[in-house]
């Protein structure tokens, strides 16, 4: 089945998530290069609600996994190649807009002579955008708050 046919078969709400993801990925790709991480992260946080919704953890996690699948699909079919940080920032924003608690996580590893980093989103401690468990190969930064509002520009 073609990509467009599958897209047309989605519900209106799911199509909205896919389209928002695509637009936000392009905006995030550009904003990170122009404004930088702190400014863009602060901007997105300013647009997100401060409190989580009242849904149960199980219902919120189920909805988070659904949004993650749609967001990942949108990223795979985008004309632009995005990295884990861009995808994680967009997913965190989409989830927080729905009142779902989402944490942006970072990790690092040393591979041969290179230091590599990775970003992912966790909801109730469950890594979401990790289809193949990449985060397990990275040592997470503990004690690093994803809230950057207090950092100067």
RANOR-V254249 format. One line per field, one symbol per residue. psi: psi as a letter, one per 30 degrees, with the letter a starting at -180 (. if undefined). Layout:
psi: ???
//
This chain:
psi: kleeeeefflleeeeeeeeeeeeeeeeeeeeefefleeeeeeeeeffklflllglleeeeeeeeeeeeeeeeeeeegkfkklleeeeeeeeeeeeefggkkkkkkkllljjcgkkklkklkkjhfkkehiegheffgkjkjkgjkfjgefkl.
//
